[in-house]
Amino acid sequence: MALSLLKTGAIAATALLLSVSGAFAATYGHVNYDTFVKSSWYSASASVSWVDEGDYVKVINYTSKNGGWFRIDPPGANNAGWVKKSAIDLDDDYDDGDDINLTICGPGLFGTNFCFQTH
């Protein structure tokens, strides 16, 4: 019983650590309007690229800071950056942050690993 509680606690702590660190499974989406791709998640940051309405981009991260921003990786070299969340329509019909699919993996006890998905 004590071992089971310890194992459950270790899994919960690992999951919390991963969720706090911004674990985000990459997904894809379409650009809703022409916009600059920024070097950071605020409007005054330097522009590193440009995406056009309708472009299909890889979404690699999300932050809720400053109203919500997606980190995207458009086609081409060295142009990954941040756009406002309103600029991207995710393939999985994202609308408020609650529908992001995450796969969280981590080390378990006794040399095992675990993974679980959230929706």
C-alpha positions, 0 to 999 in steps of 0.5 A: 500500500505504501509503495503504491502511494509513493508511486502515485505521488511520484507520477503526480509530481512528474506530471505537475513538473512537466505541465508547469514546464510548458509541455506541449505536443506539436500540432498544426493549424491554418493562419487566420490573417496576415501577421508578423511572427515575433521573436517573443510573446509580446507585440513590441518584440522584433519580427522574425518572419511573416505568415500569410492568411491560409498558410499551414504552420506547425504549432510548437508551444503556447503561452497564456501570457499577454492574451495568449500566444502560439509559438509556430514554425512556418516552412523555411529556415530560422523563422520560428516565433510567436503569433497571437492565438487569434492568428491560428486556427488549430486543426483540432478546433482549438478555441479557448485553451481547454482543447489542446491535446498533450502527451506527457511522458516521464520517468517512473519508479524502478526504471519504468516510464509512463505516458498519458494523453490529455484532451 
